[in-house]
Amino acid sequence: MSTVTSPVPPTSPIPPTSSSSSSPGASTLTSIGALPVDVVTTGRDRRDHVGAVRAALRSEWIKLSTLRAHKLILVATALIGAAIAFVLAATAGDEPLTAAELFIYPLPLVAMLAAVTGILMFTADDEHGLLAVALTARPSRWVIVLARTVTAAAVGLAYGATGMVAGFAGAAAGGVDLGSGSALASRAMWALLYISLAAVIGLGVGMIVRHSAGAISGLLMWSFVIESLFAPALPDGVVHLLPFSAGYRLLDAGPSFEAPVVIAHELAMWQYALVFGGYAVLSLAVGAYLLHRRDTA
Amino acid sequence: MITATGLTKRYGTHAAVDDLSFTVEPGRVTGFVGPNGAGKSTTMRMMVGLTRPDAGEVRYHGVRYGDLRHPARVVGAVLDPRSMHPGRSARNHLRAMAALSDIPSTRVEAVLVDVGLESAMDQRAGGFSLGMRQRLALAGALLGDPQVLLLDEPSNGLDPDGIRWLRNHLTAFAGRGGTVFVSSHLIGELAMFADDLVVVGDGRLLAAGPVEEFTAGQAVIVSAETPQPDDLVRILARSDLDVSVEVEGDRVVVHGATKAEVSELAFENGIRLTELSETTRSLEDSLLDMTGASARFASA
């Protein structure tokens, strides 16, 4: 429980600063001019760090929950999930799939939504001048990055869960068998991981590119066009390492669910998770580094 | 109390801010003046850690900005009035800001009342006029009940009513002991309510001191129209007045003498004057003089 220190109350004219503007390493805080001790720190301890991240997370949650757009996207995710699964279920051919498989089909789209939201979480903020506002309040950039990463992952999870549940319901409504539950749990888990990581990769790309339209079109073009176009020409070893080709394989919907790029010899799920996760970490690291180095307008 | 020492920022080979040092005293309104392109905005961004200086530092009561545990509770900055998401209400915008700095949410309503936005607090910021945005930006700066206010060209786009409101607010803030640092390229306006001025041009400090130093040194200019301009000039040169004179046709402009002195000289020597007027050299002209040699962008 973080103790909320009350803000500095307005006081009578501030007494003149003592001339001992001690070097930052000194611990005699009482000698630093007129600033109350609790707003000055010359060395942060762990409690400060945790408190800072907690405050940043609270701020991100308020920002997320007070924009109508995010609620609309969540609703859209549910609609997409339900609609696609329903249509596929209703138009099933001679080899009907089960709901336990169909709920995966809408998820590539949901993952893109998550990635775009991740991008906008940074770029929209920056374009409206809110990044500058946040950084003046929390100059330690890593605090902002960490809070946004956690928020992006949570948003991805929310979209993924919504899309899956809606997909399952939509498929069931479309009249197919529910299917066996044994594979369901692990499929859901990998899919959630994929969508969550997609949101985080979006955030990283947003931090690097810094421009909404550029980041979104770049990311979508890369995943849909470039990877799909070039992957067939590349050896399998390289294809395993392409971000979305690897990530896509976290979506498992049974034997008839084909990835856009076919690989002869597939790796294990956890290995693809590692590759995709690695890209998420990489984009975040580069983005955080650039955030630290660049000046903010 | 703000102390800036040797602030420098280069973009390529050009120094936007060049070894700038100044002090901003508490309990007073300090105007930060200079033509557009003088480096004011860059300096203000360096003062809150948005832009990293190539050299120099800024300290608030002896403490660097990055060393403040809750910067928003010490320094309130109004740098860009458009810094808000159009889809969010004023109240929620401030709630998010308050949460980030561990400021109790009770302050949100308090500052909205303070700046006069309580009737619009649940409206989306996208529908705000520029004046309302300025107020919201100021509200955000006041959330943490800071001791220092930094404002970058805050009256841009405000109507006279809004400007007056802002001026009163800042003067009251300084009156309570706070430190106010306001940048503007309109020296005349700043001189009306600032106590001190820091003047910059082309990134460098040109002058700093109480506003009286700038207004007191304003020279008087006398303009006389006469059918005998050469005679008048001759008389002035022979007199014991220390003046400089410009002549253009029938008009003689005298620097360094009063209207009464010129009139008496003319009368004593039988020179007819068809017009005689006295003007005080405006602060704008003084500023232009100071910065003219170093102005990076010529005015229209």
Interface residues (C-beta under 8 A of the other chain):
Chain A: S2 V4 T5 S6 P7 V8 P9 P10 T11 S12 P13 I14 P16 T17 S21 S22 P24 I32 G33 A34 L35 D38 V39 V40 T41 T42 R44 D48 G51 A55 A56 R58 S59 I62 K63 T66 L67 R68 A69 A124 D125 H128 G129 L130 A132 V133 A134 L135 T136 A137 R138 P139 S140 D295 T296 A297
Chain B: M1 P26 G27 R45 V48 G49 L50 T51 R52 R59 Y60 H61 G62 V63 R64 Y65 G66 D67 L68 R69 H70 P71 A72 R73 V74 V75 A77 L79 D80 R82 S83 M84 H85 P86 G87 R88 S89 N92 R95 A96 M97 A99 L100 S101 D102 I103 P104 R107 G140 L143 G144 D145 P146 Q147 R176 G177 G178
